[in-house]
């Protein structure tokens, strides 16, 4: 091989090595530049570093920050309860009694019929059935067996019993010491003890009065004020 060819061959080898060297240097410089750029992007200034490391200030409660409480001058009125409407029997006024029985102002008749025998007021009258003379402490209202007998006023049934002389009897407390005896009712047809009745409520059906069986069918009706027999008619007609 000639010297010239040897020189050309050596020059080519040197060129290749030089090219490789420059390429490696360029790659190294590019990598260093990229690292430096990224570091600069994430580097904080001293001022920024101080602000990042400073904790948020704590919040303290100060009562003076609150507005003083003042009670509203507006007051809410208590709801007014509606006044209950009282149901008055037969639209009659009701009279309050000391014993708790609210009695209607006016009385009604136990039977809507004529009086067959009046109250004797202590005088002796002849008994057709017994064949003697005796006082008549009630009023007899003529009727028919089965007629409805009604309460003369509001009250409470105090007694129901069968009497050999007066038949089935119902006693009703009408308040203020006034007690009525309804005699001659049909057995088993009456109101019960303790029942609260209102004026004109049915308390039984008409039956018979054994001690006055010779008379026409009737209701023997008595009233006692504080235990004393009184004439029922002035009360019933009041």
BAVEXVO-963816 format. One record per residue (C-alpha): residue in one letter; residue number from 0; chain; y, x, z. Coordinates in nm, 3 decimals. Example, Ala and Ser with C-alpha at 12.3 -4.5 7.8 and 13.67 -1.06 7.14 Angstrom:
<sites>
<a, 0, A, <-0.450, 1.230, 0.780>>
<s, 1, A, <-0.106, 1.367, 0.714>>
</sites>
This chain:
<sites>
<x, 0, A, <0.000, 0.000, 0.000>>
<x, 1, A, <0.338, 0.133, -0.081>>
<x, 2, A, <0.605, 0.199, 0.172>>
<x, 3, A, <0.817, -0.073, 0.028>>
<x, 4, A, <0.555, -0.340, 0.076>>
<x, 5, A, <0.487, -0.218, 0.428>>
<x, 6, A, <0.857, -0.250, 0.505>>
<x, 7, A, <0.877, -0.603, 0.362>>
<x, 8, A, <0.570, -0.707, 0.559>>
<x, 9, A, <0.714, -0.566, 0.881>>
<x, 10, A, <1.048, -0.737, 0.818>>
<x, 11, A, <0.875, -1.074, 0.775>>
<x, 12, A, <0.689, -1.033, 1.105>>
<x, 13, A, <1.014, -0.943, 1.280>>
<x, 14, A, <1.185, -1.247, 1.130>>
<x, 15, A, <0.916, -1.479, 1.254>>
<x, 16, A, <0.928, -1.337, 1.605>>
<x, 17, A, <1.305, -1.355, 1.609>>
<x, 18, A, <1.296, -1.716, 1.494>>
<x, 19, A, <1.048, -1.804, 1.765>>
<x, 20, A, <1.262, -1.631, 2.026>>
<x, 21, A, <1.576, -1.817, 1.922>>
<x, 22, A, <1.389, -2.148, 1.917>>
<x, 23, A, <1.261, -2.093, 2.272>>
<x, 24, A, <1.610, -1.998, 2.387>>
<x, 25, A, <1.759, -2.313, 2.234>>
<x, 26, A, <1.496, -2.533, 2.403>>
<x, 27, A, <1.561, -2.367, 2.740>>
<x, 28, A, <1.937, -2.416, 2.706>>
<x, 29, A, <1.894, -2.785, 2.618>>
<x, 30, A, <1.668, -2.845, 2.919>>
<x, 31, A, <1.913, -2.672, 3.153>>
<x, 32, A, <2.201, -2.880, 3.015>>
<x, 33, A, <2.009, -3.207, 3.070>>
<x, 34, A, <1.926, -3.117, 3.430>>
<x, 35, A, <2.286, -3.025, 3.502>>
<x, 36, A, <2.411, -3.351, 3.349>>
<x, 37, A, <2.175, -3.567, 3.559>>
<x, 38, A, <2.266, -3.382, 3.878>>
<x, 39, A, <2.634, -3.441, 3.808>>
<x, 40, A, <2.573, -3.812, 3.756>>
<x, 41, A, <2.413, -3.853, 4.096>>
<x, 42, A, <2.641, -3.613, 4.286>>
<x, 43, A, <2.882, -3.793, 4.525>>
<x, 44, A, <3.223, -3.671, 4.612>>
<x, 45, A, <3.282, -3.582, 4.978>>
<x, 46, A, <3.493, -3.894, 5.020>>
<x, 47, A, <3.224, -4.114, 4.870>>
<x, 48, A, <2.959, -3.947, 5.086>>
<x, 49, A, <3.163, -4.020, 5.400>>
<x, 50, A, <3.209, -4.386, 5.300>>
<x, 51, A, <2.835, -4.420, 5.234>>
<x, 52, A, <2.731, -4.273, 5.567>>
<x, 53, A, <2.986, -4.476, 5.771>>
<x, 54, A, <2.817, -4.776, 5.935>>
<x, 55, A, <2.968, -5.123, 5.905>>
<x, 56, A, <3.200, -5.201, 6.197>>
<x, 57, A, <3.041, -5.422, 6.467>>
<x, 58, A, <3.182, -5.772, 6.518>>
<x, 59, A, <3.288, -5.858, 6.871>>
<x, 60, A, <3.333, -6.219, 6.998>>
<x, 61, A, <3.680, -6.290, 7.123>>
<x, 62, A, <3.734, -6.627, 7.287>>
<x, 63, A, <4.102, -6.608, 7.201>>
<x, 64, A, <4.009, -6.647, 6.836>>
<x, 65, A, <3.898, -7.005, 6.903>>
<x, 66, A, <4.144, -7.292, 6.887>>
<x, 67, A, <4.183, -7.469, 7.222>>
<x, 68, A, <3.979, -7.794, 7.255>>
<x, 69, A, <4.182, -8.110, 7.278>>
<x, 70, A, <4.023, -8.448, 7.340>>
<x, 71, A, <4.104, -8.706, 7.079>>
<x, 72, A, <4.344, -8.970, 7.194>>
<x, 73, A, <4.152, -9.231, 6.997>>
<x, 74, A, <3.902, -9.425, 7.204>>
<x, 75, A, <3.615, -9.630, 7.067>>
<x, 76, A, <3.604, -9.975, 7.214>>
<x, 77, A, <3.268, -10.093, 7.345>>
<x, 78, A, <3.107, -10.345, 7.112>>
<x, 79, A, <3.163, -10.698, 7.222>>
<x, 80, A, <2.837, -10.884, 7.276>>
<x, 81, A, <2.829, -11.226, 7.118>>
<x, 82, A, <2.840, -11.512, 7.363>>
<x, 83, A, <2.508, -11.698, 7.347>>
<x, 84, A, <2.531, -12.060, 7.244>>
<x, 85, A, <2.366, -12.285, 7.497>>
<x, 86, A, <2.151, -12.566, 7.365>>
<x, 87, A, <2.257, -12.878, 7.550>>
<x, 88, A, <2.010, -13.164, 7.564>>
<x, 89, A, <2.146, -13.467, 7.378>>
<x, 90, A, <2.478, -13.280, 7.345>>
<x, 91, A, <2.553, -13.345, 7.711>>
<x, 92, A, <2.739, -13.101, 7.930>>
<x, 93, A, <2.523, -12.899, 8.167>>
<x, 94, A, <2.598, -12.875, 8.538>>
<x, 95, A, <2.485, -12.558, 8.717>>
<x, 96, A, <2.294, -12.622, 9.038>>
<x, 97, A, <2.262, -12.392, 9.337>>
<x, 98, A, <1.881, -12.399, 9.308>>
<x, 99, A, <1.892, -12.267, 8.952>>
<x, 100, A, <1.821, -12.595, 8.771>>
<x, 101, A, <2.081, -12.658, 8.502>>
<x, 102, A, <2.115, -13.035, 8.506>>
<x, 103, A, <2.267, -13.245, 8.231>>
<x, 104, A, <2.586, -13.419, 8.335>>
<x, 105, A, <2.451, -13.764, 8.252>>
<x, 106, A, <2.106, -13.910, 8.319>>
<x, 107, A, <1.888, -14.117, 8.088>>
<x, 108, A, <1.633, -14.393, 8.153>>
<x, 109, A, <1.261, -14.311, 8.192>>
<x, 110, A, <1.175, -14.617, 7.979>>
<x, 111, A, <1.408, -14.796, 7.742>>
<x, 112, A, <1.327, -15.139, 7.887>>
<x, 113, A, <1.459, -15.395, 8.129>>
<x, 114, A, <1.425, -15.373, 8.505>>
<x, 115, A, <1.149, -15.599, 8.634>>
<x, 116, A, <1.213, -15.541, 9.007>>
<x, 117, A, <1.515, -15.365, 9.158>>
<x, 118, A, <1.553, -15.133, 9.456>>
<x, 119, A, <1.548, -15.345, 9.777>>
<x, 120, A, <1.774, -15.118, 9.982>>
<x, 121, A, <1.569, -15.153, 10.299>>
<x, 122, A, <1.528, -15.530, 10.268>>
<x, 123, A, <1.178, -15.678, 10.276>>
<x, 124, A, <1.047, -15.834, 9.955>>
<x, 125, A, <0.723, -16.020, 9.890>>
<x, 126, A, <0.432, -15.827, 9.735>>
<x, 127, A, <0.222, -16.046, 9.506>>
<x, 128, A, <-0.061, -15.797, 9.504>>
<x, 129, A, <-0.081, -15.726, 9.880>>
<x, 130, A, <0.025, -16.078, 9.990>>
<x, 131, A, <0.281, -15.945, 10.242>>
<x, 132, A, <0.644, -15.848, 10.277>>
<x, 133, A, <0.756, -15.486, 10.240>>
<x, 134, A, <1.047, -15.274, 10.124>>
<x, 135, A, <1.067, -15.175, 9.759>>
<x, 136, A, <1.191, -14.815, 9.748>>
<x, 137, A, <1.206, -14.788, 9.370>>
<x, 138, A, <1.290, -14.962, 9.044>>
<x, 139, A, <1.022, -15.114, 8.819>>
<x, 140, A, <1.075, -15.070, 8.444>>
<x, 141, A, <0.866, -15.311, 8.238>>
<x, 142, A, <0.655, -15.158, 7.962>>
<x, 143, A, <0.321, -15.144, 7.782>>
<x, 144, A, <0.024, -14.924, 7.860>>
<x, 145, A, <0.059, -14.606, 7.658>>
<x, 146, A, <0.439, -14.609, 7.639>>
<x, 147, A, <0.592, -14.262, 7.669>>
<x, 148, A, <0.762, -14.197, 8.000>>
<x, 149, A, <1.048, -13.946, 7.977>>
<x, 150, A, <1.229, -13.716, 8.218>>
<x, 151, A, <1.561, -13.862, 8.331>>
<x, 152, A, <1.716, -13.516, 8.343>>
<x, 153, A, <1.634, -13.145, 8.332>>
<x, 154, A, <1.402, -13.028, 8.606>>
<x, 155, A, <1.081, -12.866, 8.722>>
<x, 156, A, <0.751, -13.048, 8.782>>
<x, 157, A, <0.674, -12.999, 9.152>>
<x, 158, A, <0.364, -13.215, 9.195>>
<x, 159, A, <0.106, -13.414, 8.996>>
<x, 160, A, <-0.151, -13.619, 9.188>>
<x, 161, A, <-0.354, -13.941, 9.190>>
<x, 162, A, <-0.266, -14.192, 9.462>>
<x, 163, A, <-0.481, -14.494, 9.552>>
<x, 164, A, <-0.170, -14.713, 9.573>>
<x, 165, A, <0.065, -14.570, 9.311>>
<x, 166, A, <-0.178, -14.439, 9.052>>
<x, 167, A, <-0.103, -14.104, 8.886>>
<x, 168, A, <0.228, -13.969, 9.019>>
<x, 169, A, <0.454, -13.695, 8.882>>
<x, 170, A, <0.728, -13.555, 9.104>>
<x, 171, A, <1.013, -13.367, 8.936>>
<x, 172, A, <1.285, -13.167, 9.108>>
<x, 173, A, <1.605, -13.246, 8.922>>
<x, 174, A, <1.817, -13.006, 9.120>>
<x, 175, A, <2.061, -13.023, 9.409>>
<x, 176, A, <1.807, -13.188, 9.639>>
<x, 177, A, <1.730, -13.476, 9.399>>
<x, 178, A, <1.358, -13.544, 9.343>>
<x, 179, A, <1.222, -13.824, 9.124>>
<x, 180, A, <0.878, -13.990, 9.155>>
<x, 181, A, <0.731, -14.133, 8.835>>
<x, 182, A, <0.448, -14.365, 8.951>>
<x, 183, A, <0.180, -14.547, 8.751>>
<x, 184, A, <0.121, -14.292, 8.472>>
<x, 185, A, <-0.203, -14.261, 8.278>>
<x, 186, A, <-0.439, -14.007, 8.431>>
<x, 187, A, <-0.464, -13.687, 8.228>>
<x, 188, A, <-0.155, -13.766, 8.021>>
<x, 189, A, <0.105, -13.590, 8.230>>
<x, 190, A, <0.294, -13.263, 8.237>>
<x, 191, A, <0.156, -12.986, 8.458>>
<x, 192, A, <0.287, -12.848, 8.785>>
<x, 193, A, <0.546, -12.577, 8.719>>
<x, 194, A, <0.649, -12.710, 8.378>>
<x, 195, A, <1.020, -12.696, 8.307>>
<x, 196, A, <1.133, -13.016, 8.142>>
<x, 197, A, <1.452, -13.120, 7.973>>
<x, 198, A, <1.615, -13.458, 7.966>>
<x, 199, A, <1.414, -13.705, 7.755>>
<x, 200, A, <1.105, -13.480, 7.742>>
<x, 201, A, <0.781, -13.676, 7.760>>
<x, 202, A, <0.616, -13.629, 8.099>>
<x, 203, A, <0.328, -13.876, 8.055>>
<x, 204, A, <0.213, -14.213, 7.921>>
<x, 205, A, <0.240, -14.541, 8.106>>
<x, 206, A, <-0.070, -14.660, 8.293>>
<x, 207, A, <-0.090, -14.892, 8.594>>
<x, 208, A, <0.029, -14.919, 8.955>>
<x, 209, A, <-0.262, -15.039, 9.177>>
<x, 210, A, <-0.042, -15.158, 9.465>>
<x, 211, A, <0.163, -15.370, 9.221>>
<x, 212, A, <-0.112, -15.467, 8.980>>
<x, 213, A, <-0.030, -15.838, 9.007>>
<x, 214, A, <0.306, -15.771, 8.841>>
<x, 215, A, <0.357, -15.705, 8.471>>
<x, 216, A, <0.273, -15.353, 8.342>>
<x, 217, A, <0.556, -15.132, 8.456>>
<x, 218, A, <0.670, -14.787, 8.571>>
<x, 219, A, <0.754, -14.764, 8.939>>
<x, 220, A, <1.038, -14.511, 8.956>>
<x, 221, A, <1.181, -14.369, 9.279>>
<x, 222, A, <1.451, -14.116, 9.367>>
<x, 223, A, <1.497, -13.926, 9.691>>
<x, 224, A, <1.808, -13.735, 9.780>>
<x, 225, A, <1.727, -13.468, 10.039>>
<x, 226, A, <1.415, -13.669, 10.131>>
<x, 227, A, <1.584, -14.009, 10.167>>
<x, 228, A, <1.506, -14.292, 9.922>>
<x, 229, A, <1.813, -14.396, 9.721>>
<x, 230, A, <1.879, -14.659, 9.456>>
<x, 231, A, <1.806, -14.489, 9.120>>
<x, 232, A, <2.024, -14.718, 8.907>>
<x, 233, A, <2.372, -14.588, 9.007>>
<x, 234, A, <2.245, -14.236, 8.931>>
<x, 235, A, <2.078, -14.328, 8.602>>
<x, 236, A, <2.386, -14.522, 8.488>>
<x, 237, A, <2.630, -14.243, 8.580>>
</sites>
